[in-house]
């Protein structure tokens, strides 16, 4: 039995790439490929906890690795150039023990990202909370024992310009 040297998944000796992590199984990898694959792997593992990782080239062929926790910006005031669609105070909506991840459709155009989040059972906009983090938006919704939680990845330079809630669908539009 062969194992991927990157994620330890079972692999077949005839495969060129691991089906789980995409690691190249044959041939040499250059340093950039190794770093990029490690970054992708760490981002997937840490995504749930809200960490952001970046590697920036520094002088003399070295790199600076930055790891930040996305919740650090949770209590920061909202900048004045962005409409106040977010709650700036601490979380108001307490989610039940059993929560679901809502279905979502993402549409990307040139400089726009449009998220349509389906929230079955949620009837009022007051039951939805958006919290801006460093590179994402945290969506929480609750009605009785029904709870939803979703983190939407958004580049920090994108601003929320439209928020609509109608017929159990939350529509969020971001532009650069």
N, CA, C and O atoms as a DFTB+ gen file, in Angstrom:
704 C
 N C O
     1  1       0.844      -1.182       0.000
     2  2       0.000       0.000       0.000
     3  2       0.889       1.245       0.000
     4  3       1.800       1.354       0.821
     5  1       0.633       2.172      -0.904
     6  2       1.373       3.418      -0.983
     7  2       0.557       4.532      -0.354
     8  3      -0.672       4.535      -0.411
     9  1       1.274       5.487       0.253
    10  2       0.627       6.643       0.867
    11  2       1.207       7.915       0.275
    12  3       2.397       7.986      -0.033
    13  1       0.365       8.906       0.122
    14  2       0.803      10.222      -0.331
    15  2       1.726      10.798       0.751
    16  3       1.387      10.761       1.934
    17  1       2.875      11.324       0.358
    18  2       3.789      11.893       1.346
    19  2       3.343      13.258       1.846
    20  3       3.990      13.841       2.716
    21  1       2.246      13.771       1.305
    22  2       1.727      15.073       1.705
    23  2       0.555      14.960       2.680
    24  3       0.526      15.646       3.702
    25  1      -0.421      14.084       2.359
    26  2      -1.628      13.986       3.199
    27  2      -1.856      12.589       3.759
    28  3      -2.821      12.376       4.494
    29  1      -0.991      11.631       3.430
    30  2      -1.073      10.250       3.921
    31  2      -2.303       9.487       3.433
    32  3      -2.704       8.509       4.063
    33  1      -2.902       9.911       2.338
    34  2      -4.024       9.179       1.746
    35  2      -3.494       7.990       0.955
    36  3      -2.361       8.008       0.474
    37  1      -4.324       6.957       0.826
    38  2      -3.942       5.805       0.010
    39  2      -3.899       6.214      -1.455
    40  3      -4.790       6.901      -1.952
    41  1      -2.840       5.774      -2.135
    42  2      -2.679       6.120      -3.549
    43  2      -2.289       4.884      -4.347
    44  3      -1.798       3.898      -3.798
    45  1      -2.515       4.957      -5.629
    46  2      -2.133       3.900      -6.551
    47  2      -0.806       4.293      -7.190
    48  3      -0.591       5.466      -7.496
    49  1       0.081       3.330      -7.395
    50  2       1.413       3.643      -7.916
    51  2       1.374       4.194      -9.345
    52  3       2.357       4.773      -9.807
    53  1       0.254       4.020     -10.047
    54  2       0.132       4.512     -11.413
    55  2      -0.289       5.981     -11.476
    56  3      -0.196       6.602     -12.534
    57  1      -0.749       6.541     -10.362
    58  2      -1.250       7.907     -10.357
    59  2      -0.109       8.909     -10.374
    60  3       0.949       8.676      -9.789
    61  1      -0.338      10.024     -11.050
    62  2       0.639      11.119     -11.071
    63  2       0.372      12.134      -9.965
    64  3       1.283      12.832      -9.518
    65  1      -0.907      12.213      -9.520
    66  2      -1.299      13.169      -8.495
    67  2      -2.185      12.480      -7.467
    68  3      -2.927      11.556      -7.801
    69  1      -2.109      12.921      -6.229
    70  2      -2.981      12.404      -5.165
    71  2      -4.397      12.928      -5.404
    72  3      -4.565      14.132      -5.602
    73  1      -5.429      12.066      -5.393
    74  2      -6.796      12.528      -5.635
    75  2      -7.365      13.357      -4.478
    76  3      -8.333      14.091      -4.675
    77  1      -6.790      13.255      -3.284
    78  2      -7.313      14.000      -2.136
    79  2      -6.740      15.412      -2.051
    80  3      -7.489      16.381      -1.923
    81  1      -5.406      15.532      -2.122
    82  2      -4.788      16.848      -1.914
    83  2      -4.182      17.442      -3.180
    84  3      -3.814      18.617      -3.187
    85  1      -4.068      16.654      -4.255
    86  2      -3.506      17.168      -5.500
    87  2      -1.991      17.157      -5.555
    88  3      -1.401      17.675      -6.504
    89  1      -1.356      16.574      -4.551
    90  2       0.099      16.522      -4.503
    91  2       0.652      15.759      -5.703
    92  3       0.135      14.705      -6.070
    93  1       1.702      16.296      -6.307
    94  2       2.367      15.645      -7.434
    95  2       3.124      14.442      -6.888
    96  3       3.980      14.592      -6.015
    97  1       2.818      13.250      -7.394
    98  2       3.407      12.029      -6.866
    99  2       4.683      11.630      -7.581
   100  3       5.487      10.877      -7.031
   101  1       4.882      12.113      -8.775
   102  2       6.077      11.779      -9.558
   103  2       6.804      13.054      -9.938
   104  3       6.187      14.096     -10.158
   105  1       8.102      12.958     -10.012
   106  2       8.900      14.102     -10.430
   107  2       9.190      15.045      -9.274
   108  3       8.569      14.966      -8.214
   109  1      10.127      15.920      -9.495
   110  2      10.553      16.858      -8.453
   111  2       9.624      18.069      -8.428
   112  3       9.116      18.509      -9.459
   113  1       9.420      18.590      -7.231
   114  2       8.651      19.813      -7.053
   115  2       9.615      20.955      -6.783
   116  3      10.607      20.778      -6.075
   117  1       9.333      22.121      -7.340
   118  2      10.167      23.255      -6.987
   119  2       9.663      23.872      -5.683
   120  3       8.580      23.524      -5.213
   121  1      10.430      24.771      -5.105
   122  2      10.107      25.348      -3.806
   123  2       8.759      26.056      -3.816
   124  3       7.988      25.925      -2.865
   125  1       8.461      26.806      -4.878
   126  2       7.175      27.509      -4.949
   127  2       6.003      26.535      -4.944
   128  3       4.998      26.784      -4.279
   129  1       6.117      25.423      -5.679
   130  2       5.042      24.426      -5.686
   131  2       4.827      23.853      -4.288
   132  3       3.691      23.685      -3.846
   133  1       5.915      23.557      -3.603
   134  2       5.814      22.999      -2.252
   135  2       5.142      24.003      -1.316
   136  3       4.236      23.641      -0.565
   137  1       5.577      25.251      -1.358
   138  2       4.999      26.280      -0.478
   139  2       3.524      26.491      -0.805
   140  3       2.693      26.562       0.100
   141  1       3.197      26.591      -2.084
   142  2       1.793      26.810      -2.461
   143  2       0.901      25.655      -2.033
   144  3      -0.214      25.885      -1.564
   145  1       1.354      24.441      -2.181
   146  2       0.559      23.283      -1.774
   147  2       0.404      23.236      -0.254
   148  3      -0.673      22.925       0.254
   149  1       1.471      23.540       0.460
   150  2       1.390      23.572       1.923
   151  2       0.413      24.664       2.367
   152  3      -0.384      24.452       3.281
   153  1       0.477      25.832       1.720
   154  2      -0.430      26.932       2.058
   155  2      -1.882      26.527       1.818
   156  3      -2.742      26.762       2.666
   157  1      -2.153      25.922       0.671
   158  2      -3.516      25.488       0.376
   159  2      -4.002      24.476       1.404
   160  3      -5.141      24.543       1.865
   161  1      -3.133      23.546       1.755
   162  2      -3.493      22.520       2.737
   163  2      -3.791      23.161       4.097
   164  3      -4.793      22.828       4.730
   165  1      -2.920      24.084       4.554
   166  2      -3.148      24.744       5.844
   167  2      -4.411      25.597       5.813
   168  3      -5.167      25.628       6.785
   169  1      -4.639      26.286       4.707
   170  2      -5.840      27.112       4.607
   171  2      -7.099      26.264       4.725
   172  3      -8.055      26.660       5.392
   173  1      -7.104      25.087       4.072
   174  2      -8.260      24.199       4.166
   175  2      -8.453      23.712       5.593
   176  3      -9.578      23.660       6.091
   177  1      -7.358      23.355       6.247
   178  2      -7.458      22.849       7.617
   179  2      -7.879      23.932       8.598
   180  3      -8.625      23.650       9.536
   181  1      -7.419      25.166       8.406
   182  2      -7.674      26.245       9.354
   183  2      -8.889      27.079       8.997
   184  3      -9.274      27.962       9.764
   185  1      -9.496      26.823       7.859
   186  2     -10.615      27.628       7.380
   187  2     -11.746      27.695       8.397
   188  3     -12.342      28.755       8.590
   189  1     -12.041      26.595       9.037
   190  2     -13.148      26.547       9.986
   191  2     -12.883      27.442      11.184
   192  3     -13.815      28.031      11.732
   193  1     -11.629      27.554      11.599
   194  2     -11.308      28.321      12.790
   195  2     -11.102      29.797      12.511
   196  3     -10.967      30.578      13.453
   197  1     -11.072      30.203      11.256
   198  2     -10.987      31.620      10.937
   199  2      -9.580      32.183      10.863
   200  3      -9.395      33.375      11.106
   201  1      -8.581      31.375      10.539
   202  2      -7.219      31.864      10.400
   203  2      -6.939      32.242       8.959
   204  3      -7.470      31.634       8.030
   205  1      -6.096      33.258       8.783
   206  2      -5.621      33.655       7.466
   207  2      -4.107      33.525       7.453
   208  3      -3.435      33.941       8.397
   209  1      -3.572      32.946       6.385
   210  2      -2.140      32.737       6.254
   211  2      -1.675      33.411       4.972
   212  3      -2.309      33.273       3.925
   213  1      -0.572      34.137       5.055
   214  2       0.008      34.709       3.846
   215  2       1.520      34.562       3.910
   216  3       2.122      34.660       4.979
   217  1       2.127      34.325       2.748
   218  2       3.575      34.266       2.622
   219  2       3.981      35.374       1.673
   220  3       3.501      35.452       0.542
   221  1       4.873      36.231       2.150
   222  2       5.297      37.388       1.374
   223  2       6.803      37.305       1.159
   224  3       7.548      37.096       2.116
   225  1       7.270      37.467      -0.089
   226  2       8.719      37.467      -0.313
   227  2       9.378      38.609       0.436
   228  3       8.860      39.725       0.473
   229  1      10.517      38.323       1.027
   230  2      11.293      39.321       1.749
   231  2      12.628      39.469       1.028
   232  3      12.810      38.888      -0.041
   233  1      13.524      40.197       1.563
   234  2      14.822      40.386       0.922
   235  2      15.665      39.112       0.984
   236  3      15.422      38.234       1.812
   237  1      16.641      39.025       0.110
   238  2      17.616      37.927       0.092
   239  2      16.988      36.547       0.002
   240  3      17.385      35.644       0.738
   241  1      16.019      36.364      -0.883
   242  2      15.387      35.063      -1.138
   243  2      14.737      34.440       0.101
   244  3      14.640      33.216       0.195
   245  1      14.296      35.255       1.038
   246  2      13.604      34.708       2.212
   247  2      12.125      35.088       2.132
   248  3      11.721      35.889       1.290
   249  1      11.334      34.501       3.019
   250  2       9.903      34.734       3.045
   251  2       9.471      35.135       4.445
   252  3      10.091      34.745       5.434
   253  1       8.403      35.918       4.517
   254  2       7.782      36.240       5.794
   255  2       6.430      35.549       5.800
   256  3       5.642      35.718       4.869
   257  1       6.152      34.771       6.844
   258  2       4.882      34.061       6.961
   259  2       4.039      34.778       8.001
   260  3       4.458      34.934       9.148
   261  1       2.848      35.216       7.601
   262  2       1.919      35.891       8.505
   263  2       0.720      34.992       8.748
   264  3       0.082      34.528       7.803
   265  1       0.414      34.747      10.013
   266  2      -0.777      33.984      10.388
   267  2      -1.593      34.871      11.307
   268  3      -1.130      35.278      12.373
   269  1      -2.821      35.167      10.879
   270  2      -3.698      35.999      11.703
   271  2      -5.000      35.269      11.942
   272  3      -5.454      34.482      11.111
   273  1      -5.582      35.537      13.071
   274  2      -6.861      34.935      13.423
   275  2      -7.954      35.883      12.963
   276  3      -7.965      37.049      13.355
   277  1      -8.874      35.399      12.134
   278  2      -9.913      36.238      11.547
   279  2     -10.825      36.898      12.550
   280  3     -11.443      37.913      12.228
   281  1     -10.937      36.365      13.758
   282  2     -11.841      36.939      14.735
   283  2     -11.252      38.177      15.405
   284  3     -11.959      38.859      16.146
   285  1      -9.982      38.487      15.166
   286  2      -9.364      39.652      15.792
   287  2     -10.059      40.939      15.369
   288  3     -10.140      41.880      16.158
   289  1     -10.558      40.998      14.147
   290  2     -11.198      42.211      13.651
   291  2     -12.686      42.278      13.955
   292  3     -13.356      43.224      13.543
   293  1     -13.200      41.317      14.651
   294  2     -14.636      41.223      14.876
   295  2     -15.209      42.460      15.554
   296  3     -16.302      42.901      15.199
   297  1     -14.501      43.025      16.514
   298  2     -15.033      44.153      17.265
   299  2     -14.537      45.500      16.753
   300  3     -14.734      46.522      17.411
   301  1     -13.902      45.512      15.598
   302  2     -13.409      46.764      15.045
   303  2     -14.574      47.556      14.461
   304  3     -15.515      46.972      13.924
   305  1     -14.516      48.878      14.564
   306  2     -15.591      49.672      13.965
   307  2     -15.596      49.530      12.452
   308  3     -14.565      49.253      11.839
   309  1     -16.754      49.721      11.864
   310  2     -16.902      49.605      10.418
   311  2     -16.406      50.894       9.784
   312  3     -16.728      51.985      10.255
   313  1     -15.617      50.775       8.709
   314  2     -15.078      51.968       8.061
   315  2     -16.205      52.768       7.423
   316  3     -17.228      52.213       7.022
   317  1     -16.006      54.061       7.336
   318  2     -17.071      54.938       6.866
   319  2     -17.343      54.815       5.376
   320  3     -18.415      55.211       4.919
   321  1     -16.388      54.269       4.593
   322  2     -16.606      54.167       3.152
   323  2     -17.415      52.936       2.769
   324  3     -17.657      52.705       1.584
   325  1     -17.832      52.151       3.738
   326  2     -18.609      50.950       3.468
   327  2     -19.978      51.102       4.138
   328  3     -20.044      51.489       5.305
   329  1     -21.063      50.808       3.429
   330  2     -22.384      50.921       4.045
   331  2     -22.487      50.062       5.304
   332  3     -21.852      49.012       5.401
   333  1     -23.274      50.507       6.249
   334  2     -23.392      49.801       7.519
   335  2     -24.407      48.669       7.404
   336  3     -25.559      48.800       7.818
   337  1     -23.952      47.554       6.832
   338  2     -24.774      46.361       6.734
   339  2     -24.419      45.371       7.828
   340  3     -25.113      44.371       8.011
   341  1     -23.344      45.642       8.556
   342  2     -22.855      44.705       9.550
   343  2     -23.235      45.177      10.939
   344  3     -23.513      46.356      11.162
   345  1     -23.241      44.234      11.867
   346  2     -23.412      44.592      13.262
   347  2     -22.017      44.793      13.836
   348  3     -21.180      43.894      13.760
   349  1     -21.762      45.956      14.405
   350  2     -20.424      46.263      14.899
   351  2     -20.209      45.756      16.321
   352  3     -19.069      45.632      16.769
   353  1     -21.278      45.466      17.022
   354  2     -21.128      44.994      18.392
   355  2     -20.935      43.481      18.411
   356  3     -20.923      42.835      17.364
   357  1     -20.786      42.932      19.590
   358  2     -20.572      41.492      19.708
   359  2     -21.793      40.724      19.217
   360  3     -22.883      41.281      19.092
   361  1     -21.596      39.450      18.945
   362  2     -22.643      38.600      18.404
   363  2     -23.921      38.695      19.234
   364  3     -23.895      38.517      20.451
   365  1     -25.028      38.974      18.571
   366  2     -26.327      39.051      19.226
   367  2     -27.100      37.749      19.068
   368  3     -27.823      37.343      19.978
   369  1     -26.954      37.097      17.928
   370  2     -27.710      35.879      17.642
   371  2     -26.961      34.682      18.202
   372  3     -25.853      34.373      17.763
   373  1     -27.556      34.021      19.154
   374  2     -27.003      32.792      19.721
   375  2     -27.543      31.622      18.912
   376  3     -28.755      31.440      18.801
   377  1     -26.644      30.839      18.355
   378  2     -27.060      29.719      17.523
   379  2     -27.395      28.508      18.385
   380  3     -26.793      28.312      19.440
   381  1     -28.356      27.693      17.938
   382  2     -28.675      26.461      18.672
   383  2     -27.534      25.457      18.532
   384  3     -26.607      25.667      17.751
   385  1     -27.608      24.368      19.292
   386  2     -26.547      23.351      19.227
   387  2     -26.468      22.721      17.846
   388  3     -25.373      22.456      17.349
   389  1     -27.590      22.483      17.232
   390  2     -27.612      21.885      15.894
   391  2     -27.771      22.989      14.867
   392  3     -28.820      23.626      14.772
   393  1     -26.710      23.204      14.097
   394  2     -26.769      24.217      13.045
   395  2     -26.477      23.563      11.706
   396  3     -25.873      22.492      11.639
   397  1     -26.908      24.214      10.656
   398  2     -26.691      23.719       9.295
   399  2     -25.895      24.752       8.516
   400  3     -25.928      25.947       8.809
   401  1     -25.183      24.261       7.520
   402  2     -24.523      25.166       6.593
   403  2     -25.484      25.392       5.434
   404  3     -25.868      24.439       4.755
   405  1     -25.873      26.628       5.201
   406  2     -26.863      26.881       4.148
   407  2     -26.293      26.661       2.753
   408  3     -25.088      26.777       2.527
   409  1     -27.188      26.340       1.826
   410  2     -26.793      26.254       0.420
   411  2     -26.463      27.647      -0.068
   412  3     -27.020      28.637       0.407
   413  1     -25.543      27.712      -1.028
   414  2     -25.116      29.018      -1.496
   415  2     -24.757      28.948      -2.977
   416  3     -24.235      27.942      -3.457
   417  1     -25.041      30.023      -3.686
   418  2     -24.642      30.174      -5.081
   419  2     -23.753      31.413      -5.144
   420  3     -24.106      32.466      -4.612
   421  1     -22.596      31.282      -5.797
   422  2     -21.673      32.403      -5.951
   423  2     -21.563      32.733      -7.430
   424  3     -21.311      31.859      -8.260
   425  1     -21.753      33.997      -7.742
   426  2     -21.605      34.463      -9.121
   427  2     -20.534      35.545      -9.131
   428  3     -20.598      36.518      -8.380
   429  1     -19.557      35.353      -9.993
   430  2     -18.473      36.325     -10.100
   431  2     -18.519      36.988     -11.467
   432  3     -18.626      36.328     -12.500
   433  1     -18.436      38.300     -11.441
   434  2     -18.293      39.069     -12.667
   435  2     -16.975      39.816     -12.539
   436  3     -16.226      39.593     -11.588
   437  1     -16.697      40.666     -13.452
   438  2     -15.395      41.328     -13.504
   439  2     -14.918      41.805     -12.125
   440  3     -13.924      41.288     -11.615
   441  1     -15.586      42.754     -11.527
   442  2     -15.186      43.288     -10.219
   443  2     -16.256      43.056      -9.154
   444  3     -16.230      43.698      -8.104
   445  1     -17.196      42.148      -9.414
   446  2     -18.291      41.897      -8.485
   447  2     -18.295      40.442      -8.025
   448  3     -17.930      39.534      -8.771
   449  1     -18.711      40.250      -6.799
   450  2     -19.000      38.910      -6.282
   451  2     -20.412      38.976      -5.720
   452  3     -20.722      39.848      -4.908
   453  1     -21.262      38.061      -6.149
   454  2     -22.640      38.012      -5.699
   455  2     -22.879      36.678      -4.996
   456  3     -22.719      35.616      -5.598
   457  1     -23.262      36.736      -3.720
   458  2     -23.568      35.543      -2.943
   459  2     -25.081      35.463      -2.761
   460  3     -25.711      36.429      -2.332
   461  1     -25.657      34.311      -3.088
   462  2     -27.057      34.059      -2.769
   463  2     -27.074      32.914      -1.762
   464  3     -26.743      31.775      -2.093
   465  1     -27.464      33.231      -0.535
   466  2     -27.456      32.259       0.563
   467  2     -28.897      31.870       0.847
   468  3     -29.725      32.722       1.170
   469  1     -29.195      30.577       0.726
   470  2     -30.555      30.081       0.947
   471  2     -30.719      29.749       2.431
   472  3     -29.970      28.944       2.985
   473  1     -31.707      30.380       3.061
   474  2     -31.959      30.211       4.487
   475  2     -33.399      29.741       4.724
   476  3     -34.233      30.517       5.191
   477  1     -33.693      28.481       4.407
   478  2     -35.056      27.976       4.581
   479  2     -35.519      28.091       6.033
   480  3     -34.808      27.706       6.961
   481  1     -36.707      28.620       6.204
   482  2     -37.274      28.759       7.545
   483  2     -37.019      30.114       8.173
   484  3     -37.690      30.469       9.142
   485  1     -36.085      30.871       7.662
   486  2     -35.806      32.209       8.182
   487  2     -36.754      33.177       7.475
   488  3     -36.753      33.281       6.249
   489  1     -37.559      33.880       8.263
   490  2     -38.605      34.729       7.688
   491  2     -38.301      36.222       7.757
   492  3     -38.763      36.989       6.913
   493  1     -37.515      36.642       8.774
   494  2     -37.283      38.075       8.971
   495  2     -35.789      38.388       8.883
   496  3     -34.948      37.585       9.287
   497  1     -35.481      39.556       8.354
   498  2     -34.090      39.990       8.253
   499  2     -33.452      40.163       9.629
   500  3     -32.236      40.030       9.768
   501  1     -34.253      40.454      10.634
   502  2     -33.740      40.613      11.999
   503  2     -33.163      39.310      12.554
   504  3     -32.412      39.331      13.529
   505  1     -33.509      38.179      11.939
   506  2     -33.000      36.876      12.377
   507  2     -31.656      36.540      11.726
   508  3     -31.141      35.434      11.895
   509  1     -31.089      37.498      10.980
   510  2     -29.823      37.290      10.269
   511  2     -28.805      38.291      10.790
   512  3     -29.113      39.461      11.015
   513  1     -27.587      37.803      10.976
   514  2     -26.501      38.669      11.435
   515  2     -25.293      38.484      10.527
   516  3     -24.931      37.357      10.187
   517  1     -24.671      39.596      10.134
   518  2     -23.445      39.576       9.339
   519  2     -22.336      40.194      10.170
   520  3     -22.501      41.268      10.747
   521  1     -21.196      39.499      10.226
   522  2     -20.043      40.026      10.955
   523  2     -18.871      40.061       9.994
   524  3     -18.499      39.040       9.416
   525  1     -18.290      41.243       9.825
   526  2     -17.156      41.422       8.924
   527  2     -15.882      41.007       9.647
   528  3     -15.588      41.483      10.743
   529  1     -15.132      40.107       9.012
   530  2     -13.821      39.725       9.517
   531  2     -12.789      40.180       8.497
   532  3     -13.135      40.837       7.515
   533  1     -11.532      39.837       8.718
   534  2     -10.468      40.360       7.877
   535  2     -10.673      40.030       6.399
   536  3     -10.625      40.933       5.563
   537  1     -10.899      38.773       6.060
   538  2     -11.071      38.361       4.664
   539  2     -12.333      37.541       4.463
   540  3     -12.382      36.675       3.590
   541  1     -13.345      37.808       5.263
   542  2     -14.569      37.028       5.142
   543  2     -15.719      37.733       5.843
   544  3     -15.540      38.705       6.577
   545  1     -16.896      37.206       5.586
   546  2     -18.116      37.653       6.259
   547  2     -18.704      36.431       6.950
   548  3     -18.862      35.379       6.331
   549  1     -19.023      36.566       8.216
   550  2     -19.666      35.482       8.956
   551  2     -21.173      35.719       8.911
   552  3     -21.654      36.780       9.309
   553  1     -21.907      34.730       8.426
   554  2     -23.368      34.823       8.351
   555  2     -23.946      33.890       9.406
   556  3     -23.631      32.701       9.436
   557  1     -24.795      34.441      10.271
   558  2     -25.501      33.654      11.291
   559  2     -26.989      33.940      11.146
   560  3     -27.393      35.083      10.930
   561  1     -27.789      32.907      11.264
   562  2     -29.238      33.089      11.202
   563  2     -29.884      32.077      12.145
   564  3     -29.425      30.943      12.279
   565  1     -30.977      32.526      12.805
   566  2     -31.670      31.630      13.727
   567  2     -33.148      31.988      13.785
   568  3     -33.548      33.152      13.769
   569  1     -33.926      30.930      13.854
   570  2     -35.364      31.055      14.118
   571  2     -35.755      29.815      14.905
   572  3     -35.787      28.715      14.354
   573  1     -36.053      29.982      16.183
   574  2     -36.378      28.851      17.051
   575  2     -35.187      27.914      17.174
   576  3     -34.084      28.350      17.503
   577  1     -35.404      26.632      16.912
   578  2     -34.326      25.645      16.977
   579  2     -33.577      25.495      15.659
   580  3     -32.707      24.633      15.535
   581  1     -33.904      26.323      14.680
   582  2     -33.289      26.278      13.366
   583  2     -32.149      27.291      13.319
   584  3     -32.365      28.482      13.545
   585  1     -30.931      26.819      13.024
   586  2     -29.786      27.722      12.980
   587  2     -28.938      27.487      11.748
   588  3     -28.813      26.355      11.280
   589  1     -28.351      28.560      11.217
   590  2     -27.467      28.492      10.064
   591  2     -26.190      29.265      10.364
   592  3     -26.208      30.287      11.050
   593  1     -25.084      28.756       9.837
   594  2     -23.797      29.418       9.996
   595  2     -22.992      29.207       8.719
   596  3     -22.896      28.087       8.218
   597  1     -22.414      30.288       8.194
   598  2     -21.630      30.201       6.965
   599  2     -20.577      31.302       6.973
   600  3     -20.857      32.437       7.360
   601  1     -19.370      30.961       6.547
   602  2     -18.319      31.961       6.368
   603  2     -18.131      32.151       4.867
   604  3     -17.851      31.200       4.137
   605  1     -18.290      33.389       4.423
   606  2     -18.138      33.735       3.019
   607  2     -16.775      34.393       2.830
   608  3     -16.501      35.446       3.406
   609  1     -15.932      33.772       2.026
   610  2     -14.607      34.328       1.749
   611  2     -14.759      35.535       0.835
   612  3     -15.319      35.431      -0.256
   613  1     -14.261      36.672       1.283
   614  2     -14.302      37.883       0.475
   615  2     -12.961      38.591       0.609
   616  3     -12.471      38.756       1.726
   617  1     -12.363      39.008      -0.479
   618  2     -11.114      39.765      -0.380
   619  2     -11.332      41.035       0.446
   620  3     -12.398      41.648       0.381
   621  1     -10.331      41.419       1.211
   622  2     -10.480      42.565       2.111
   623  2     -10.726      43.871       1.369
   624  3     -11.263      44.810       1.956
   625  1     -10.348      43.960       0.096
   626  2     -10.564      45.201      -0.649
   627  2     -11.946      45.262      -1.298
   628  3     -12.263      46.253      -1.956
   629  1     -12.774      44.233      -1.132
   630  2     -14.136      44.250      -1.659
   631  2     -15.080      44.800      -0.595
   632  3     -14.965      44.463       0.583
   633  1     -16.004      45.641      -1.016
   634  2     -16.964      46.266      -0.102
   635  2     -18.372      45.758      -0.389
   636  3     -18.754      45.554      -1.542
   637  1     -19.121      45.563       0.662
   638  2     -20.516      45.157       0.524
   639  2     -21.334      46.365       0.104
   640  3     -21.374      47.368       0.817
   641  1     -21.993      46.277      -1.059
   642  2     -22.768      47.406      -1.578
   643  2     -24.267      47.123      -1.626
   644  3     -25.072      48.045      -1.759
   645  1     -24.641      45.845      -1.518
   646  2     -26.067      45.524      -1.569
   647  2     -26.352      44.330      -0.688
   648  3     -25.647      43.321      -0.722
   649  1     -27.405      44.468       0.103
   650  2     -27.875      43.373       0.952
   651  2     -29.397      43.339       0.825
   652  3     -30.081      44.321       1.117
   653  1     -29.915      42.188       0.383
   654  2     -31.361      42.021       0.249
   655  2     -31.755      40.686       0.859
   656  3     -31.030      39.699       0.740
   657  1     -32.899      40.665       1.509
   658  2     -33.442      39.413       2.029
   659  2     -34.886      39.316       1.592
   660  3     -35.713      40.163       1.929
   661  1     -35.182      38.255       0.823
   662  2     -36.534      38.077       0.315
   663  2     -36.772      36.588       0.086
   664  3     -35.924      35.889      -0.468
   665  1     -37.930      36.118       0.517
   666  2     -38.338      34.742       0.251
   667  2     -37.279      33.717       0.697
   668  3     -36.945      32.792      -0.042
   669  1     -36.767      33.903       1.911
   670  2     -35.794      33.004       2.540
   671  2     -34.441      32.972       1.828
   672  3     -33.669      32.033       2.022
   673  1     -34.143      33.981       1.009
   674  2     -32.861      34.086       0.314
   675  2     -32.176      35.388       0.698
   676  3     -32.779      36.460       0.645
   677  1     -30.916      35.284       1.084
   678  2     -30.096      36.442       1.405
   679  2     -29.180      36.691       0.216
   680  3     -28.466      35.790      -0.225
   681  1     -29.202      37.914      -0.301
   682  2     -28.392      38.295      -1.444
   683  2     -27.382      39.341      -0.978
   684  3     -27.758      40.378      -0.431
   685  1     -26.093      39.060      -1.199
   686  2     -25.022      39.990      -0.817
   687  2     -24.156      40.252      -2.043
   688  3     -23.672      39.321      -2.687
   689  1     -23.967      41.537      -2.357
   690  2     -23.136      41.897      -3.507
   691  2     -21.943      42.717      -3.040
   692  3     -22.087      43.694      -2.306
   693  1     -20.758      42.295      -3.484
   694  2     -19.507      42.957      -3.152
   695  2     -18.846      43.474      -4.411
   696  3     -18.886      42.825      -5.456
   697  1     -18.229      44.660      -4.307
   698  2     -17.469      45.213      -5.432
   699  2     -16.125      45.707      -4.923
   700  3     -15.945      45.981      -3.737
   701  1     -15.192      45.812      -5.855
   702  2     -13.845      46.235      -5.493
   703  2     -13.781      47.739      -5.318
   704  3     -12.718      48.279      -5.010
